[in-house]
């Protein structure tokens, strides 16, 4: 139970979560904005009361959103941030002033929209989904605060995502790859068009480095709606990057100038790229330019304060003990970034991966991406009903790693223990364990290690 909640408040929070879970799930996307538009309209269109940075892409959205939030908070704006999915507790999704709402605030947000949700459910054949209700809760909470800037991450896709009732001032597209194939398909350019749907007329589109064909699709959308374009590698980007204790030191080219001596306490080249994207998005939102750049000390302070739970996050380590890291990589694109970071920024002589994957993901592609960085794997499962059966996952792992490098332990906590034991067999200090494969796996691992939601 969270420290900031009484027993009664937490019980009511759990009851609200149970009510929301009876709605059709977030993993189902029905291509229509009619229901969410009707809901925000009866709520008074709360999403129009503040400028918004809207983020989509295949990977990196949550980390980038957290960085945008840190920058805007540091320069003095009151912020609201909405991200998904959560790692451990649903309160992580709705943030005010760069902090998750309390269980009591979450319940209040639900009670504020509940009568209107019930009204619309009674009038329509298809009831509102859980994600649609959560989105309305966030927009309403931001308006009530009130916030001066919203940072909103899509749930799935872009054009038909419930978040897309915002008229975003800044649209961010992080790298686009294949994921959620059962909903978005396997046509990469089709996925790019779906995600490009968040780019609104007259907005600024902040585009991560992309596959050439994907970039063309995004630029076409910008031309169609007369959006300004800021491209990684052209208008902004990472100028210098070097490893540092506990993270990396960066020099970033923003839209309004260069920012040097930035310490980012996160690992991986992909996080440096996320930092550049976040800087450009924050600059675009507040209208910073060459004549009026952001305060460099505020930018440095913001990045130094950034956390991204479940993204190459250390759980334990020390003299004589294996380093245990967790990462929410859940598709081949994310796994490749994870493997690259593990090989370039850590010097493991032996690394064991504890992997639990959802059955609707490209598990073999994820395993293949991790294989160059990992010596052995322990396959497991998390508590989600969507979790892949460990024996099925093990069969795929054997194809990639060979039978001698694969172990099976269905219970996640026991699998982590087994991973630590296998790492310790190397008998030296350069050993580690990476727990990965799913956001749910990463979140449950955080709980096993006693980490509070953040």
Secondary structure as UniProt FT lines:
FT   TURN            3..4
FT   HELIX           7..21
FT   TURN            26..27
FT   HELIX           34..42
FT   TURN            43..44
FT   HELIX           46..48
FT   STRAND          51..56
FT   HELIX           61..74
FT   TURN            75..76
FT   STRAND          79..82
FT   HELIX           90..93
FT   STRAND          94..96
FT   TURN            97..98
FT   STRAND          99..100
FT   HELIX           103..123
FT   HELIX           130..145
FT   STRAND          149..153
FT   TURN            159..160
FT   HELIX           162..165
FT   STRAND          170..173
FT   HELIX           181..184
FT   HELIX           188..196
FT   TURN            197..198
FT   TURN            201..202
FT   STRAND          204..207
FT   HELIX           212..225
FT   STRAND          228..232
FT   TURN            233..235
FT   STRAND          236..244
FT   TURN            245..246
FT   STRAND          247..253
FT   STRAND          258..264
FT   HELIX           269..286
FT   TURN            290..291
FT   HELIX           296..304
FT   TURN            309..310
FT   STRAND          313..318
FT   TURN            319..320
FT   STRAND          321..326
FT   HELIX           332..345
FT   STRAND          350..355
FT   TURN            359..360
FT   HELIX           363..371
FT   TURN            372..373
FT   STRAND          376..379
FT   TURN            385..386
FT   HELIX           390..401
FT   HELIX           403..405
FT   STRAND          406..408
FT   HELIX           412..424
FT   TURN            425..426
FT   STRAND          431..436
FT   HELIX           439..448
FT   TURN            449..450
//
